[in-house]
């Protein structure tokens, strides 16, 4: 891959990448345009591909007619705490699963994979009853605990893959030099794996930020609602208020997008580039 | 360290994907004393506790409902009914169509996702101007919830004011608006398009991360040995990322199978059950209150996916060992 790209390769690359970009971004563009139209002009033909006059009425309505700011804070809190704790816990379990061949290792992997196969609806009823008994219904702590649990299996499996791409010799050398296992893990492996860890964290965060069904089930009162629950509430049985919906969609996507843009740098970095040469 | 890095260069892909060398296992066994075992136990404990309490307990408690008459509308009789709920499902006229829809949904979504995602990751691997900016945009679908994507596409596929019809008519592909979400044949296409749009990013992100963990040394060694582009792709890139790629595909199949959000938001399973997959159908039954049947349906999903995962992992393993 040291050689230069051919002209053909370059042209096909530009065409492919531009096409992907247009297709990917268009729905975002369209929802932004819709949200900036005055409520009445959303339903008028022919369609305008840019609002005739920009109106923030949909956004204003969101914060005055509903408590959208509150929902955003709730979502941010729940997703941040849950994703941080889940990533940390998964890091430990992934390390064990990647590095040690103990009896029952296969069983643990299967147990984790199994959680991904089971439709959550089986568990919803008993979970609700259990949370009621623990006094954790309609509480942010309760939702965070459940979110941590649903993040761990996938996060562990993914981090394990990243661990396996890092040579054993790295932490063994550190341990011969007198590091404890924990120090070796956090001083030597974590820095090398930072892109993988960042990817896992963001993944957890976005999952929690977007989770709908559990939050609908567990959070009853209006002041505890997260964004997805509120969005689901915008659909009445026969009618969808597309103005509010698109404004809310824009506000939901932007923070998730921001955290991603910030951290995509980590994901792009080589995972083991430094380690192999060291 | 020095010895190891030499091994990385010489052996290349082997060190990344091959099972541990005998010597390494031996070394590890010797160090596996009581103290290490306790440390490992402490490392595993938090994950096990969380998943046990908040996932496994409710799941097992829910599973037993599959064998009981458990209907929220009438809880006076919750007796055990054996396989009754399963038989009722298999005999219901909708079941065959729902299974077929599920297969169409999984295969139709997965294949384009893998292909486009892989191409995207390959193109993104090499540095170019605006690459990081490009990535921030291209990875955008990943940040959106399934429910919201469903709503976005429901609006774009709207028969009357939808932008898809408008664009297709402007381009001259169609004469009159298509009622996408109301017409059986089109509704499935529409929900799959939404799902592809969503899933490509995930593959691109995972494959890109794996690609970047492949040592540049290997590519340099391959180039020195005169390997062409195709050869490099098949002999170095693919083997080196096969573990990540294989696991990503497995997880993705499971997720697409278990992913009712987009369909639920776009069509709710309609028109005439034409876009109902097993999991959306399960939501429908749950909302009707028949937890027994919903739970039975859930167990069918688990069983199917487990079978799939076992065969898939078995198919993956020998490929790794041979190399």
Interface residues (C-beta under 8 A of the other chain):
Chain A: X1 X2 X3 X5 X13 X16 X17 X20 X21 X23 X24 X25 X27 X28 X30 X31 X34 X42 X43 X45 X46 X47 X89 X90 X92 X93 X95 X96 X100 X101 X102 X108 X111 X112 X113 X114 X115 X116 X117 X118 X119 X120 X121 X122 X123 X124 X125 X126 X127 X130 X145 X146 X148 X149 X150 X152 X153 X154 X156 X157 X158 X161 X162 X164 X165 X167 X168 X169 X170 X173 X181 X182 X195 X196 X199 X206 X209 X210 X211 X212 X228 X231 X232 X240 X242 X245 X246 X249 X252 X253 X256 X257 X260 X261 X264 X265 X267 X268 X269 X270 X271 X272 X273 X276 X277 X278
Chain B: X1 X4 X5 X8 X15 X16 X20 X24 X25 X28 X32 X36 X37 X39 X40 X43 X44 X46 X47 X48 X50 X51 X53 X54 X55 X56 X57 X58 X59 X61 X62 X63 X65 X116 X119 X120 X123 X126 X131 X132 X134 X135 X136 X137 X138 X139 X140 X141 X142 X143 X144 X145 X146 X147 X148 X151 X152 X153 X154 X155 X156 X160 X161 X163 X166 X197 X200 X201 X205 X206 X208 X209 X210 X212 X213 X215 X216 X217 X219 X220 X223 X232 X243 X244 X247 X251 X254 X255 X257 X258 X261 X278 X279 X282 X283 X286 X291 X294 X295 X297 X298 X299 X301 X302 X305 X306 X309
